[in-house]
Structures are given as C-alpha cells and as structure tokens.
C-alpha cells in the first residue's frame, strides 16, 4: 500500500475546565457544596464569603415572605424574636459609688458580685449543657467500679471499644483477640468469659454476638420465678423465626405448650430491647435543609430558591485592586486566580438557575400531588422534564439527586416526584407512587378479621380503573412493608 493523506470531518464534545466545574457543582448536595466552596476560597485569595449579605438577608427576610403554611419560613425570626428591642436605647452604665472603708461582699446572691454565681441560673442549678455520655463511656464507668483483676479489665476495655452503636460485638471474638496486647496471650475462652460479664452491665445485653444472644442475656437477668421465662428462653434459642412470623399455633406445637403460653412468652420477649446500645448513641441527627420552596400563590404554585442554601461568594475587592499594580509573575498569577474566581461565581449562578428551572417543571407536572396528595401523583420520567427545560437527562438526574423541596405536605427529594406509569382503563396512566398510596389506603380501611389478599387488592384497584397484576401488588406491598394478608390477620 502506498502512503497517502486523508481528510475527515468529525464532531466531538470537549469538556472545558469551566464546564467540568459546572457539572461537578451541579451534582453536589448543599453540605458538599459548602465544603467545596470553603476549600476553593481558602486556596484563592480573590474569593471571599460575603458574610454581610447573609446578615442583611436575616434582617430583611423577616417580613413574612412565606405563608404560615410552611413549617420553617425562610429567614423568619419567629414571633417571639426581640428585634423590636433593638431600637430601644441601651441603659447607660454608671459605676456605683463605694466607700473606701466599706468592705466588698463577693458572696452576694443577687448576681451583683463578680463571683462564680454568674455561671449558674436563678435557682442555683448548674447548666445542663454537658455532652451526652456515649455507650463506651457508660460501660467504662461501670467497669472501673467492678472488682476485676487487671488482666480481665484489659480484655473488657478492648471488648467495649469494639462494640458498635447498637451494643453488639459485630466483628466477633477473633477481632478482639487480634486487638489485644500480645503480652497478654489471652485465649478465646478468657475473652468469652469477660464478654459474658459485660452482658450483665447496663444496658443489659451489650457485647452480644447476635440477636438471640442479646435476648438470652436479658432474659437471664429476670428472676427464675418470672412467669414464662423458661419458655421464652427456649423460643430465643431456636424458634425466633416462628416468633417473627407471629405463628403462635405452630410455635406452641414445637414447644409442646398451649397457644396462650406461647403468646405470653412472646409478649415477654417483645418487652426486651433488641438494640441495647442505641439509647446511648451520641451520633448527631442530621436535618435536611430544602434547596427550594413550593408555595401556592392564588391558584398557581410558585417555586422559590432557598436563599440560605445559596452560598454568598464574591470577589475580594482589595486583592482585585492590587492586580493593576502587580508586575511579572505575580500579575500573571493573580489574573489567573481572578479568572477562576469569575468562572466559579458564574457556575454557581448557573447551578441556581438550573435548579430553579427543573424544580418549576416538576411542580408544574405534579401540582395535583401538592393539591390532593400522593394518590394524585402523575407518572413522570427524566426524559419528559429534560425535553421541557431543553437539557440532557443526565443533567436532570444530577439536579434532582440530593436536592430537596419543601412543600406544605412535607420535604421531599426531587427524585421522589419521578415514577413509572401503569395503564388505566380510560387509556391514561397512573404513577406507581399513586398506586402505592391507594394500596396503603385499601389496607388501612380493610376489615382486620378478613384482610384483603393480593388478588383481592388487585381487583379493588381494577374497580378504580387501574390495570395492575397480582404480582405487581405484591411487589408494591413489600416496598410499603405491608405484611401479607395471613400475617395481618394474625397481628390483628
């Protein structure tokens, strides 16, 4: 073959650094975005957080922009705020006249002294703002009060440190043996003996290997004369699966007991705590802050960005003024930082506009849900919203992931409003979310003595014009964590 030249024309999308940054910011949640921007602001002196804008927003947003139908209006200070007191003149402090011969009483209880009483409340009670005690701290406190030789105490300390938040020794004895100091040369039998001692600490059942072990440890602390204690121990050891299914008749036959005795033993077991360490879990609760708000304005729904969720980034004017006087490499570097800062601010504006546009499209399609509830949810897929806002489906997916909207019916992730459709008799379609809401309503209103089977539920939905198979009803029932008809009858 002879060498030759060929010309080809083709198109390809090149992701510029600016576009890559915009895509990255779009998929970040509110907390992730704040952390990302803090990091970028620390590395770029041309960027700064506009704290004054946040303070100004807090002062100006308390005029009741949102109705009382929302649980947490944006920027509202509440009716009990003392903002009106800010206009009052502060009392002028005058130092009291004191005679040089008069002794100073620092023990006065009226708060005029400068002693430690200022750190106590009016009743003399110390402030109750100490950090909550963790499970490990609670157990170590008991361990220090328990007579135990140093070797066993060292094993107990490692065992306590290995417990998870529910109080279980999830990693097993082998992991404890590996964590023990080599000079102890402890055996699995020694660790097991100490573990059994810990199970009788408070809360009872900690340091258990699994659920049966946890329940057994708690039952063993009951007085041996406790009614049905022995029968409950037998259930815990071998028949927990039957207990979970609430099959009292079969449970009684297995244990050679009456159904009433089996039921009484089951009640005793259900009074136990399957997660003994959870009560001392100090993990902070995370709250979702909405990115957008939906409110009804007359007959139409409006969508508003939550200004508190939009980071207030601006250019540092001091450093911007230094660019004109900079020379050489310094000037080049600062101009590059300025360009990056402008790209970032523009990307944030684009992110907010995209989020608002997508949220408005979703609210327009799901206004019936906002008016009437889950049963009015309409089928919706990413492609439909993408076509309406002239964006790619992948962009819609990024915008709706971990972004939340607050409505009078609650706060939902934007992805909640997307669901597939099921055909109806009139040629339309109903969303899976609406069908699940109808299914839940049918179960809630059924006769507990004659619960509806999956086939009966499918027929009830068919009477409402929704064509759905029995297996689909079973799948939706499992998603909603609704027991089968036989289990619902026994539970009733």
Order of alpha helices (4+ residues) and beta strands (2+ residues): alpha-alpha-beta-alpha-alpha-alpha-alpha-alpha-alpha-alpha-alpha-alpha-alpha-beta-beta-beta-alpha-alpha-alpha-alpha-alpha-beta-beta-beta-beta-alpha-alpha-alpha-alpha
